[in-house]
Amino acid sequence: MSKAQRPVEMGNLVCKFGSKNLLDYFGEVVHPAFFDKTLVRKYSDTKYFFSKVKLITVDGRVLLVGRFIKDMILEREQVYTPSKGLTEDHEELQSSPSSIFVLVLDIHRIIFLKETKYAPTLENFKSTIESFIKIKHKNYIEHLWEESKLSDKKATKKQLLLDHFPPTLDIIPLTSARSVEEFVQQYEILSSVSYVFSDRNDEQDNEGFFRAVQKQKDDVGSKATTVKHSNSLGLDKDSVIDEVQAATAQGNQKVVMVGKDSSGTQLRGDNTDFQLKAAIEVSSHTPSRVARKMFAKFLQLVGDGLIQVGTPTKSALAKLEPYREDRNDQ
């Protein structure tokens, strides 16, 4: 395979089961959602599924890696030639573009690389794995219910769902300070900035204001809390840049900015518009090999201070210990 520069996207994958996190149900729900080869998400004539999924250990870190495939049928209705102009010509062609993903399990960060043109997106990945996790959670509840019928304490499905909350999943793109500044400077008038505090993994924000709001959200039992600054005459852009950089550094808050550019055109942006941009050189077609380079780029960005991540918790490391085996890295 020839060497090629491929863009890499990164995000914070937030998977919650009520107050519990992805690793609390990794063995029962999340792991099967990635490894069950019968699972396929269909959208019209397009199918999404995973291939070559495996657990690998790199520098003592457990990574879930694999290929994400979008299988579709391209239809042609007409063609153009100089001699005949447009003529009717019906043809169908199967096309299966793909992306490679790396999930850094101890800190819930997703690294995503599009291998081909028209490759499935990170949003496609989010919708697909969310669907699969919900299927496996339903199967898990059914399993517990069947087990309870054989015991003295038969449980209802309603009670089981209260004990094992259905999953929710979101991916918040990681941003860079430079991208935030470049995006904000496009505004002639920045009229509003909104911060959406939703569920997060078992980590705390480094910045005091956002940590305090997140705690208050959790204390009152809110599923989502929004803080908004607005001024029709324009907010102070330098202060907004500093605040947005702090809000998005760890991928815990969603940000929406609204205003007008120099031509008077309304300009609206969120985390996706100022996400971190990186690229790696790809010379292999094997997902686990490409995954190592993707993870190395991630660690480089962390070392350079462009990505902020907390230290993996002892609890997370303990839950991953059964999967930290050399044979998983072969």
C-alpha positions in Angstrom: 0.0 0.0 0.0 1.5 3.4 -1.0 2.1 5.9 1.7 -0.5 8.6 2.0 -1.3 11.4 4.5 -4.7 10.9 6.1 -6.6 13.3 8.3 -7.2 12.2 11.9 -10.2 13.3 14.0 -10.4 12.9 17.8 -13.3 13.1 20.2 -14.5 12.3 23.7 -16.8 9.3 23.6 -19.3 9.7 26.4 -21.2 6.5 27.0 -23.5 6.5 30.1 -25.7 3.9 31.8 -27.5 6.3 34.2 -24.7 7.3 36.6 -22.4 4.5 35.4 -19.9 4.6 32.6 -18.8 2.6 29.5 -16.3 0.4 31.5 -19.0 -0.5 34.0 -20.7 -2.5 31.3 -17.8 -3.2 29.0 -17.9 -7.0 29.3 -21.7 -7.4 29.3 -22.7 -4.8 26.7 -20.0 -2.7 25.0 -17.5 -5.4 24.1 -20.2 -7.6 22.4 -21.5 -4.5 20.5 -18.2 -4.2 18.8 -17.4 -7.8 18.3 -20.7 -9.3 17.2 -20.3 -9.8 13.4 -24.0 -10.3 12.8 -24.8 -6.7 13.8 -25.5 -4.4 10.9 -27.1 -1.0 10.8 -29.2 -0.4 7.7 -30.1 3.0 6.4 -32.0 2.9 3.2 -29.7 0.9 0.8 -26.6 1.5 2.9 -25.2 -0.8 5.6 -22.8 0.1 8.4 -20.8 -2.5 10.3 -17.5 -3.3 11.9 -14.7 -5.5 10.7 -11.2 -6.6 12.0 -12.1 -5.5 15.5 -9.6 -6.5 18.3 -8.2 -5.4 21.6 -4.5 -4.5 21.5 -2.2 -3.3 24.3 0.2 -0.5 23.4 2.6 0.9 26.1 0.4 -0.7 28.7 -2.8 0.9 27.4 -5.7 -1.2 26.2 -7.1 0.0 22.9 -10.2 -1.2 21.0 -9.4 -0.9 17.3 -11.0 -1.9 14.1 -12.4 -1.0 10.7 -15.8 0.7 10.2 -17.4 0.0 6.8 -20.1 1.8 4.8 -21.4 -0.7 2.3 -23.6 0.9 -0.4 -24.8 0.6 -4.0 -24.0 3.5 -6.3 -26.5 4.0 -9.1 -25.9 5.7 -12.4 -28.8 7.0 -14.5 -27.1 8.8 -17.4 -23.7 9.6 -18.9 -22.3 12.4 -21.0 -20.2 12.0 -24.1 -19.2 14.8 -26.6 -20.7 12.9 -29.5 -24.1 12.0 -28.0 -24.5 14.4 -25.1 -26.5 13.1 -22.2 -27.8 9.6 -22.7 -29.7 7.3 -20.4 -27.4 4.6 -18.9 -28.4 2.6 -15.9 -25.7 0.9 -13.9 -25.2 -0.2 -10.3 -21.9 -0.6 -8.5 -21.2 -1.8 -5.0 -18.9 0.5 -3.0 -17.6 -0.1 0.5 -15.5 2.9 1.8 -14.0 2.5 5.2 -12.5 4.2 8.3 -10.3 3.0 11.1 -11.1 3.7 14.7 -9.2 3.6 18.0 -11.0 3.8 21.3 -8.6 4.5 24.2 -10.6 2.7 26.8 -9.1 4.0 30.0 -9.9 7.7 29.1 -12.8 7.2 26.6 -11.1 9.0 23.7 -11.9 8.1 20.1 -9.4 8.5 17.3 -10.8 8.2 13.8 -9.2 8.0 10.4 -11.0 8.0 7.0 -9.2 5.5 4.7 -10.9 6.3 1.5 -13.0 8.9 -0.4 -16.6 8.9 0.8 -15.6 7.1 4.0 -18.1 6.8 6.8 -17.9 9.7 9.2 -17.5 10.0 12.9 -21.2 10.8 13.2 -22.0 7.6 11.2 -19.8 5.7 13.7 -21.6 7.3 16.7 -25.0 6.4 15.3 -24.0 2.8 14.6 -22.3 1.9 17.8 -25.1 3.6 19.8 -27.5 1.4 18.0 -25.5 -1.8 18.6 -24.9 -0.9 22.3 -28.7 -0.5 22.8 -29.3 -3.9 21.2 -26.8 -5.6 23.4 -28.2 -3.8 26.5 -31.6 -5.1 25.6 -30.2 -8.6 25.3 -28.5 -8.2 28.6 -31.7 -7.2 30.3 -33.4 -10.3 28.7 -30.6 -12.5 30.0 -31.0 -11.2 33.6 -34.7 -11.6 33.4 -34.5 -15.2 32.3 -31.9 -15.9 35.0 -34.2 -14.4 37.6 -37.0 -16.8 36.7 -34.8 -19.6 37.8 -34.1 -18.1 41.2 -36.3 -17.4 44.3 -36.2 -13.6 43.6 -37.9 -13.2 40.2 -37.3 -9.7 38.8 -39.5 -7.6 36.5 -38.0 -6.0 33.4 -39.0 -2.6 34.8 -37.0 -3.2 37.9 -34.0 -4.5 35.9 -34.1 -1.3 33.8 -34.0 0.7 36.9 -31.0 -1.2 38.2 -29.3 -1.2 34.8 -30.2 2.1 33.0 -30.4 2.1 29.2 -27.3 3.6 27.5 -26.8 7.0 26.0 -23.9 7.9 23.8 -22.4 11.1 22.5 -19.1 12.0 20.8 -17.8 15.6 21.5 -15.0 16.6 19.0 -11.7 17.6 20.6 -10.7 21.1 19.7 -7.4 23.0 19.5 -6.7 26.5 20.9 -5.5 27.6 17.5 -8.6 26.4 15.7 -10.9 28.1 18.3 -9.0 31.4 17.8 -9.1 31.2 14.0 -12.9 30.5 14.1 -13.8 33.3 16.5 -11.8 35.8 14.5 -14.1 35.2 11.5 -16.9 37.1 13.4 -17.4 40.8 13.0 -20.0 40.6 15.7 -20.2 37.6 18.0 -23.6 38.0 19.5 -24.0 34.8 21.6 -22.0 31.9 23.0 -23.8 28.9 24.6 -22.2 26.1 26.6 -24.2 22.8 26.9 -23.3 20.7 30.0 -24.4 17.2 29.5 -23.4 13.8 30.9 -19.7 13.1 31.0 -17.3 10.3 31.9 -15.8 9.9 35.3 -13.5 12.8 35.0 -13.5 16.4 36.2 -12.9 19.7 34.2 -9.6 21.4 35.0 -11.2 24.9 34.8 -13.0 25.9 38.0 -16.1 27.6 36.5 -17.0 24.7 34.3 -16.3 22.2 37.0 -18.6 24.1 39.3 -21.5 24.3 36.8 -21.1 20.6 36.0 -21.3 19.7 39.7 -24.4 21.9 40.1 -26.0 20.2 37.1 -25.3 16.8 38.6 -26.5 17.8 42.1 -29.9 18.9 40.8 -30.3 15.9 38.6 -30.3 17.8 35.3 -29.7 15.8 32.1 -28.5 19.0 30.3 -27.7 22.5 31.5 -27.0 25.5 29.3 -25.1 28.6 30.1 -25.4 31.5 27.6 -23.7 34.8 27.1 -25.4 37.2 24.7 -25.0 40.8 23.5 -26.5 42.1 20.3 -23.7 44.6 20.0 -21.1 41.9 20.3 -19.2 40.0 23.0 -15.5 40.6 23.7 -13.9 38.1 21.3 -10.6 37.8 23.2 -12.4 36.8 26.4 -14.6 34.4 24.4 -11.5 32.8 22.9 -10.0 32.1 26.3 -13.3 30.8 27.7 -14.1 28.5 24.7 -10.6 27.1 24.8 -11.1 26.3 28.5 -14.5 24.8 27.9 -13.5 22.5 25.0 -10.0 21.5 26.1 -11.1 18.1 27.5 -14.1 17.5 25.2 -16.7 17.8 28.0 -18.8 20.7 26.8 -20.6 21.5 23.6 -20.2 25.1 22.5 -22.4 27.0 20.0 -21.5 30.5 18.8 -23.8 32.8 16.8 -23.0 36.1 15.1 -22.2 37.8 11.8 -19.1 38.0 9.6 -17.8 41.2 7.9 -20.3 40.9 5.1 -23.3 40.7 7.5 -23.9 37.0 6.8 -25.0 35.0 9.9 -22.3 32.7 11.1 -23.0 29.8 13.4 -20.4 27.3 14.7 -19.9 24.5 17.2 -17.2 22.1 18.3 -17.1 20.4 14.9 -16.1 23.7 13.2 -13.0 24.2 15.3 -12.1 20.6 16.0 -8.4 19.6 16.3 -6.8 18.9 12.9 -4.0 16.3 12.6 -2.7 13.9 10.0 -0.6 10.8 9.8 1.2 8.9 7.1 -0.5 5.6 6.4 1.5 2.8 4.8 -0.4 -0.3 5.9 -3.9 -1.7 5.3 -4.0 -3.6 8.6 -6.2 -1.7 11.2 -4.1 -2.7 14.2 -0.9 -1.4 12.6 -2.5 1.9 11.5 -4.0 2.1 15.0 -0.6 2.2 16.6 0.3 5.3 14.5 -3.0 6.9 15.3 -2.4 6.4 19.0 1.2 7.7 18.7 -0.1 10.9 17.1 -2.6 11.2 19.9 0.1 10.9 22.5 2.3 13.4 20.7 -0.6 16.0 20.7 -1.1 15.3 24.4 2.7 15.8 25.0 2.6 19.0 23.0 -0.2 20.3 25.2 -2.7 20.5 22.3 -5.0 17.8 23.9 -5.8 17.7 27.6 -6.6 14.4 29.2 -6.7 13.3 32.8 -4.8 10.5 34.3 -6.7 7.2 34.0 -8.5 6.4 37.2 -7.5 3.3 39.3 -11.1 2.0 38.8 -10.8 2.2 35.0 -7.4 0.5 35.0 -8.7 -2.3 37.3 -11.7 -2.9 35.0 -9.4 -3.2 32.0 -6.8 -5.5 33.7 -8.5 -8.7 32.4 -8.1 -7.5 28.8 -4.4 -6.4 29.3 -2.8 -9.5 27.8 0.0 -9.9 25.4 -2.0 -12.3 23.2 -4.4 -9.5 22.5 -1.6 -7.5 21.0 -0.6 -10.2 18.4 
